[in-house]
Amino acid sequence: MSLSAPGKAEHPASRLAPAKAEQPAPPSAPVKPHQPTPWTASAEPDRPTPWTAPAEPHRPAPPSAPANPGQPAVQLVLVALAPVVVFAVSRQSQVLVERFLAAPLPAGAISHLNYAQKVAQLPMVLSLMLCTVSFPVVARALAAGDTAAARRRAERDLLLAGVIVLVGAATVVAAAPQIVQVLFQRGAFDGADTAATAAVMRVYALGLLGQTLVGALVRCYFSASRPLWYPAAAMLGGIAVTAAAGRAWAGPWGTPGIAAANALGITLTAALLLLGVRRQSVPLDARRLALGLARLTAAAAVATAAGWWCAAGPPPLAVALALVTVTATFTATACALRAPVVPSLIRSAVLRRPTHEPAENPPLGGDVPLDRRHHGR
């Protein structure tokens, strides 16, 4: 009986057919050595195929360029700017020191300092305009190697700046209440505020010459081709004196004591810069400058007394009268004391330049310009 699957009938011939014997595999062909075909790469490295490029000979790698070629230049700029930045930040921090010392004082103290400082510094701003304009002339003279021309120009500019700031300071001291009354006394700003601001402004004016000298002398230091830390160190010393004196004087004298500390600190900085400038690239004659500034200061003191006596009447008229009186008295006293620069200013104001005189002729100091190409046309 067959055990086939149900439903499927087994064919009779399937039982009678003998099983097929397995055929042996035909003998394999002999293995031939590998031969490159047109579509296979050759195993030999020295025989390039038509579709492979020949191997290039070994070439040494070029020297690697520096990672940042501009880094030395950036470092040089930072080194040159660092003393200037430290000096500028130190000078501006004087305001922060004063406001910090005035914070514990009664209400209105900081406002009185702000108003007084802004008005009192106007003569200094006017005087430093001259130094700002002449700074390229000094730098050009140093670049040309003409140290004598740079020295003459710097000394003349310092004395001219001293004349301007001393006349302005004398006017401020003489007519401080009238100036504040004209500018600010209205609304909540009453007579008491005017008196307090005028007192601070008069003390601030005592340091205006020092402020101007610092701004002018520092240009002689920074005109050099190398960075100098001496101005920054002198400025930091002045700030230390301002902080110490202000802390001691703020209690008994209030805001005028803080203003006096400011004047003392900036005057010390100016003295240090004047003493050290003779060893710099613009070797100024510190002794002659100090003598000339002392005579100008004496003339300003006499002019202040005359202006104070004349500052009477309505405020606008009093301010104008004080300015005229101070200017006239300062000029006369400076000429009597043989102060420098002032006689040259008078001659330049009175005498007219001939029409045939070259326009390049410098005023006031006889300073010969460096560029003479236009002369003799």
C-alpha positions as CSV (number, residue, x, y, z in Angstrom):
1,M,0.0,0.0,0.0
2,S,1.4,3.4,-1.0
3,L,2.0,6.1,1.6
4,S,1.7,9.0,-0.8
5,A,-0.1,12.1,0.1
6,P,-3.8,11.9,0.0
7,G,-5.5,13.3,-3.0
8,K,-2.5,12.6,-5.3
9,A,-2.3,9.4,-7.3
10,E,1.1,8.0,-7.8
11,H,2.1,7.4,-11.4
12,P,2.9,3.7,-12.0
13,A,6.1,4.5,-14.0
14,S,7.6,6.3,-11.1
15,R,8.0,3.2,-9.2
16,L,9.7,1.3,-12.0
17,A,12.2,4.1,-13.2
18,P,15.6,3.7,-11.6
19,A,17.2,6.6,-9.8
20,K,19.6,8.7,-11.8
21,A,23.2,8.4,-10.7
22,E,24.9,11.7,-10.0
23,Q,27.1,12.8,-12.9
24,P,30.8,13.6,-11.9
25,A,31.8,17.3,-12.4
26,P,33.9,17.8,-15.6
27,P,37.5,18.5,-15.0
28,S,38.3,22.2,-14.4
29,A,40.5,24.0,-16.9
30,P,44.0,24.7,-15.8
31,V,44.5,27.9,-13.9
32,K,46.3,30.5,-16.1
33,P,48.4,33.2,-14.6
34,H,46.6,36.5,-14.1
35,Q,46.5,38.7,-17.2
36,P,45.1,42.2,-17.1
37,T,42.1,42.7,-19.2
38,P,41.1,46.0,-20.8
39,W,38.7,46.6,-17.9
40,T,40.9,45.6,-15.0
41,A,43.9,47.6,-13.6
42,S,47.3,46.1,-13.8
43,A,48.8,44.7,-10.6
44,E,52.2,46.0,-11.6
45,P,52.6,49.6,-10.3
46,D,55.1,50.6,-13.0
47,R,52.9,49.9,-16.0
48,P,50.2,52.6,-16.3
49,T,47.1,51.7,-18.0
50,P,45.4,54.0,-20.6
51,W,42.9,55.1,-18.0
52,T,45.3,55.8,-15.1
53,A,47.6,58.8,-14.9
54,P,51.3,58.1,-14.4
55,A,52.5,58.5,-10.9
56,E,54.1,61.9,-10.3
57,P,57.5,62.1,-8.9
58,H,57.8,62.9,-5.2
59,R,58.0,66.6,-4.5
60,P,58.7,68.1,-1.1
61,A,55.8,70.0,0.5
62,P,56.1,73.8,0.5
63,P,56.8,75.4,3.9
64,S,53.6,76.0,5.7
65,A,52.6,79.7,6.1
66,P,52.1,81.1,9.6
67,A,48.6,80.6,10.9
68,N,47.9,84.3,11.3
69,P,50.3,86.5,9.3
70,G,48.7,89.7,10.7
71,Q,49.3,88.8,14.4
72,P,52.6,90.6,14.8
73,A,51.2,93.8,13.3
74,V,48.2,93.6,15.7
75,Q,50.4,93.0,18.7
76,L,52.5,96.1,17.6
77,V,49.4,98.2,17.4
78,L,48.2,97.1,20.8
79,V,51.6,97.7,22.4
80,A,51.7,101.2,20.9
81,L,48.1,102.1,22.0
82,A,48.3,100.7,25.5
83,P,50.0,103.7,27.1
84,V,47.6,106.1,25.4
85,V,44.5,104.1,26.5
86,V,45.7,103.9,30.1
87,F,46.4,107.6,30.2
88,A,43.0,108.6,28.7
89,V,41.1,106.2,31.0
90,S,43.0,107.5,34.0
91,R,42.3,111.1,33.2
92,Q,38.6,110.5,32.7
93,S,38.4,108.5,35.9
94,Q,39.1,111.7,37.8
95,V,35.4,112.5,37.3
96,L,34.4,109.2,38.8
97,V,36.6,109.8,41.8
98,E,35.0,113.2,42.4
99,R,31.5,111.9,42.0
100,F,32.2,109.0,44.4
101,L,33.5,111.4,47.0
102,A,30.5,113.7,46.6
103,A,27.9,110.9,46.8
104,P,27.6,111.1,50.7
105,L,27.2,114.9,50.7
106,P,23.8,116.6,50.9
107,A,21.4,116.6,47.9
108,G,22.5,118.8,45.0
109,A,26.3,118.4,45.6
110,I,26.8,116.3,42.5
111,S,24.7,118.7,40.4
112,H,26.8,121.6,41.6
113,L,30.0,119.8,40.6
114,N,28.6,119.0,37.2
115,Y,27.4,122.5,36.4
116,A,30.6,124.1,37.7
117,Q,32.9,121.7,35.9
118,K,31.2,122.1,32.5
119,V,31.3,125.9,32.6
120,A,34.8,126.2,34.1
121,Q,36.3,123.9,31.5
122,L,35.3,126.0,28.5
123,P,38.6,128.1,28.5
124,M,40.5,124.8,28.6
125,V,38.7,123.5,25.6
126,L,39.4,126.6,23.7
127,S,43.1,126.5,24.5
128,L,43.5,122.9,23.6
129,M,42.0,123.5,20.1
130,L,45.3,125.2,19.3
131,C,47.4,122.2,20.5
132,T,45.2,119.8,18.6
133,V,45.7,121.7,15.3
134,S,49.5,121.9,15.8
135,F,50.0,118.3,16.8
136,P,50.5,117.1,13.2
137,V,53.1,119.9,12.7
138,V,55.1,118.6,15.7
139,A,54.8,115.0,14.5
140,R,55.9,116.0,11.0
141,A,58.9,117.9,12.3
142,L,60.0,114.9,14.3
143,A,59.5,112.6,11.3
144,A,61.8,114.9,9.3
145,G,64.4,114.9,12.1
146,D,63.9,118.7,12.7
147,T,63.9,118.5,16.5
148,A,64.5,122.3,16.9
149,A,61.4,123.2,14.8
150,A,59.3,120.7,16.8
151,R,60.6,122.2,20.1
152,R,59.9,125.8,19.0
153,R,56.4,124.9,17.9
154,A,55.6,123.0,21.1
155,E,56.9,125.7,23.4
156,R,55.0,128.4,21.6
157,D,51.8,126.4,21.6
158,L,52.1,125.7,25.3
159,L,52.5,129.4,26.1
160,L,49.7,130.4,23.8
161,A,47.4,127.8,25.4
162,G,48.5,129.2,28.8
163,V,47.5,132.8,27.7
164,I,44.0,131.6,26.6
165,V,43.3,129.5,29.6
166,L,44.6,132.1,32.1
167,V,42.4,134.8,30.7
168,G,39.4,132.5,30.8
169,A,40.1,131.3,34.3
170,A,40.5,134.9,35.5
171,T,37.1,135.8,34.0
172,V,35.5,132.7,35.6
173,V,36.9,133.6,39.0
174,A,36.0,137.2,38.7
175,A,32.4,136.8,37.5
176,A,31.4,133.3,38.6
177,P,28.1,134.2,40.3
178,Q,27.0,136.3,37.4
179,I,27.9,133.6,34.8
180,V,25.9,131.0,36.7
181,Q,23.0,133.3,37.2
182,V,22.8,134.0,33.4
183,L,23.1,130.4,32.5
184,F,21.1,128.4,35.1
185,Q,19.2,130.5,37.6
186,R,15.6,129.8,36.7
187,G,12.9,127.4,37.9
188,A,14.1,125.1,40.7
189,F,17.6,126.4,40.3
190,D,17.5,129.2,42.9
191,G,19.9,131.7,44.4
192,A,21.4,129.2,46.8
193,D,22.2,126.8,44.0
194,T,23.8,129.7,42.1
195,A,26.1,130.6,45.1
196,A,27.1,126.9,45.6
197,T,27.9,126.4,42.0
198,A,29.8,129.6,41.7
199,A,31.9,128.7,44.7
200,V,32.8,125.3,43.2
201,M,33.5,126.9,39.8
202,R,36.0,129.3,41.2
203,V,37.9,126.5,42.8
204,Y,37.8,124.5,39.7
205,A,39.3,127.4,37.8
206,L,42.5,127.1,39.8
207,G,43.3,123.9,38.1
208,L,42.6,125.0,34.6
209,L,46.2,125.8,33.8
210,G,47.2,122.3,35.0
211,Q,44.5,120.7,32.8
212,T,45.7,122.6,29.8
213,L,49.3,121.7,30.4
214,V,48.5,118.1,30.7
215,G,46.6,118.0,27.5
216,A,49.3,119.9,25.6
217,L,52.4,118.2,27.1
218,V,51.2,114.7,26.6
219,R,51.4,115.3,22.8
220,C,55.1,115.7,23.1
221,Y,55.3,112.3,24.7
222,F,53.0,110.5,22.3
223,S,54.7,112.0,19.2
224,A,57.6,109.7,19.8
225,S,58.0,106.5,17.8
226,R,58.0,104.2,20.8
227,P,55.3,103.7,23.5
228,L,55.8,105.7,26.7
229,W,54.3,104.8,30.0
230,Y,55.5,107.9,31.8
231,P,52.4,110.0,31.1
232,A,50.1,107.2,32.3
233,A,52.2,106.9,35.5
234,A,52.1,110.6,36.1
235,M,48.3,110.6,35.6
236,L,47.8,107.8,38.0
237,G,49.9,109.6,40.6
238,G,47.7,112.7,40.2
239,I,44.5,110.6,40.6
240,A,45.9,109.1,43.8
241,V,46.5,112.7,45.2
242,T,43.0,113.7,44.1
243,A,41.4,110.8,45.9
244,A,43.4,111.2,49.1
245,A,42.9,115.0,49.3
246,G,39.3,114.8,48.3
247,R,38.6,112.2,51.0
248,A,40.2,114.5,53.6
249,W,38.6,117.8,52.4
250,A,35.1,116.6,51.4
251,G,34.0,116.5,55.0
252,P,35.0,119.9,56.3
253,W,34.6,121.9,53.0
254,G,32.1,119.9,50.9
255,T,32.1,120.3,47.1
256,P,34.7,123.1,47.1
257,G,37.1,120.7,48.9
258,I,36.6,118.1,46.2
259,A,37.2,120.7,43.5
260,A,40.4,121.8,45.3
261,A,41.6,118.2,45.4
262,N,41.0,118.0,41.6
263,A,43.0,121.1,41.0
264,L,45.8,119.8,43.2
265,G,46.0,116.4,41.5
266,I,46.0,117.7,38.0
267,T,48.5,120.4,38.8
268,L,50.9,117.7,40.2
269,T,50.4,115.7,37.0
270,A,51.3,118.7,34.9
271,A,54.4,119.4,37.0
272,L,55.6,115.8,36.5
273,L,55.0,115.9,32.8
274,L,56.9,119.2,32.5
275,L,59.8,117.9,34.5
276,G,60.1,114.7,32.3
277,V,59.6,116.3,28.9
278,R,63.2,117.4,28.6
279,R,64.3,113.8,28.2
280,Q,61.7,113.0,25.4
281,S,61.8,113.3,21.6
282,V,60.7,117.0,21.9
283,P,63.2,118.3,24.5
284,L,61.4,121.4,25.8
285,D,63.2,123.9,28.0
286,A,61.3,123.2,31.2
287,R,62.9,126.1,33.1
288,R,62.1,128.7,30.5
289,L,58.5,127.4,30.2
290,A,58.0,127.5,33.9
291,L,59.4,131.0,34.1
292,G,57.1,132.2,31.3
293,L,54.0,130.5,32.8
294,A,54.8,132.0,36.2
295,R,54.8,135.5,34.7
296,L,51.6,134.8,32.8
297,T,50.0,133.5,36.1
298,A,51.0,136.7,37.9
299,A,49.4,138.8,35.2
300,A,46.2,136.7,35.5
301,A,46.1,137.2,39.2
302,V,46.2,141.0,38.7
303,A,43.5,140.7,36.0
304,T,41.3,138.6,38.3
305,A,41.3,141.3,41.0
306,A,40.5,144.0,38.4
307,G,37.7,141.9,36.9
308,W,36.2,141.0,40.3
309,W,36.0,144.7,41.2
310,C,34.3,145.5,37.9
311,A,31.8,142.6,37.9
312,A,28.9,144.6,39.2
313,G,25.5,145.5,37.8
314,P,23.1,143.3,35.9
315,P,24.5,139.8,35.2
316,P,24.9,140.0,31.4
317,L,26.5,143.4,31.5
318,A,28.7,142.4,34.5
319,V,30.0,139.3,32.6
320,A,30.9,141.4,29.5
321,L,32.5,144.1,31.6
322,A,34.5,141.6,33.6
323,L,35.8,139.9,30.3
324,V,36.9,143.2,28.8
325,T,38.6,144.3,32.0
326,V,40.4,141.0,32.6
327,T,41.6,141.0,29.0
328,A,42.9,144.5,29.1
329,T,44.5,144.2,32.5
330,F,46.1,140.9,31.6
331,T,47.6,142.3,28.5
332,A,49.1,145.4,30.2
333,T,50.4,143.4,33.1
334,A,52.0,140.7,31.0
335,C,53.8,143.3,28.9
336,A,55.0,145.0,32.0
337,L,56.3,141.7,33.4
338,R,57.9,140.8,30.1
339,A,55.8,137.7,29.8
340,P,56.4,135.7,26.6
341,V,54.0,135.5,23.6
342,V,51.8,138.4,24.6
343,P,53.9,141.1,22.8
344,S,53.9,138.9,19.7
345,L,50.2,138.6,19.9
346,I,49.8,142.4,20.1
347,R,52.1,143.0,17.1
348,S,50.3,140.4,15.1
349,A,46.9,142.0,15.9
350,V,48.1,145.6,15.2
351,L,50.4,145.2,12.3
352,R,49.0,144.1,8.9
353,R,50.8,141.6,6.7
354,P,52.0,143.1,3.4
355,T,50.2,141.8,0.4
356,H,53.4,140.5,-1.2
357,E,54.4,138.4,1.8
358,P,54.0,134.7,1.2
359,A,51.0,133.1,2.8
360,E,53.2,130.3,4.3
361,N,54.9,132.7,6.7
362,P,54.0,131.5,10.2
363,P,52.5,133.9,12.7
364,L,53.6,134.7,16.1
365,G,56.8,132.7,16.6
366,G,58.9,133.0,13.5
367,D,58.6,129.2,13.1
368,V,59.8,128.3,9.6
369,P,57.5,125.9,7.9
370,L,59.0,122.5,6.9
371,D,57.5,122.6,3.4
372,R,59.3,125.3,1.3
373,R,58.3,124.1,-2.1
374,H,55.8,126.9,-2.6
375,H,58.3,129.6,-1.6
376,G,59.9,131.7,-4.3
377,R,57.1,131.3,-6.9
